[in-house]
Amino acid sequence: MRKKKRAAAKLKAAKKQANIMAESSDISERQKLKAISKAMRSNKIDKPEKVYVVTRKTKAGSSGTSGGGKVTTTTIF
């Protein structure tokens, strides 16, 4: 909940700054676009990437089972 609230506040501030830059007439159009893209870039939200965790079965404590196979699990952080 806090993460969404913080992201919304950042987006609101970036939009406000972008509007101020768009309204100013003392700088060129190219500089306006650059300033607006910079303001919006700081608002970027990072999405977590997939992380693959590979483990091996251990033979400790297992008697009579065939072991040593690989187990692959997918975890998203």
N, C-alpha and C positions, 0 to 999 in steps of 0.2 A: 504494500500500500504506500509506504513512504517513497519507494523507488519511483512509482508512477507519479506521485505528487511532485517529487523533485524534478522529474523529467518534464512534467507539464509546466512547472514554473520556469524552467530553463527555456522551453520552447516559447513561452509567452514573452520572456525578456528578449529573446533573439528576434522575434517578430517585431517587437516594439523598436528595437535598434535598427532593424531592416527598414521599417517604415520611416524612421527619422532620416536614414541615409538616402532613401528614395526621394524624400521631400526636399532635401538640401539642393540648392541650385548652384552653389559655388564650386562643385567638383564635376568632372566629366562623367559621361555615362559609363565608361570603362571602369573608372575608379569606384563608381557606385556599385556596379555589379561585383567587383572584387570584394568590396567591404561587406556587401550583403551575403555573399557566399562564405566569407570568413565568419560572419556572425552565425550563420546556420550550421557551419561545420563544427563549431564548438558545442552544438546541441546534439551531436550524433550519439545515439544509444547503441552500446555494444551488446550484441547477442552472443550468448555463450556457444562455443563450438563443441562438437562431439569429441569425446575422448575415449579411445579404445584401451581397455585394460586387459592385458593378457596374463593369465596365471597358469601354473602347472599344478597338477594334483600331486600331493606328497604321499609317500608310502608310510609315513609315521603313523602308527596307531591302527593301520588297516592290515589285518592278517587274512590271507587267503583270497584277496581280490587282485585282479589284474589291474595294474595301475600304470602311471607314467604318461597318460594321454593328456592332450592339451585341452584347456577349457577357455573359450573366448567369450567375454562378456562386453556388452556395450553400455557405457555409462554416460549420461549427460549431466554436466555440472552446471 
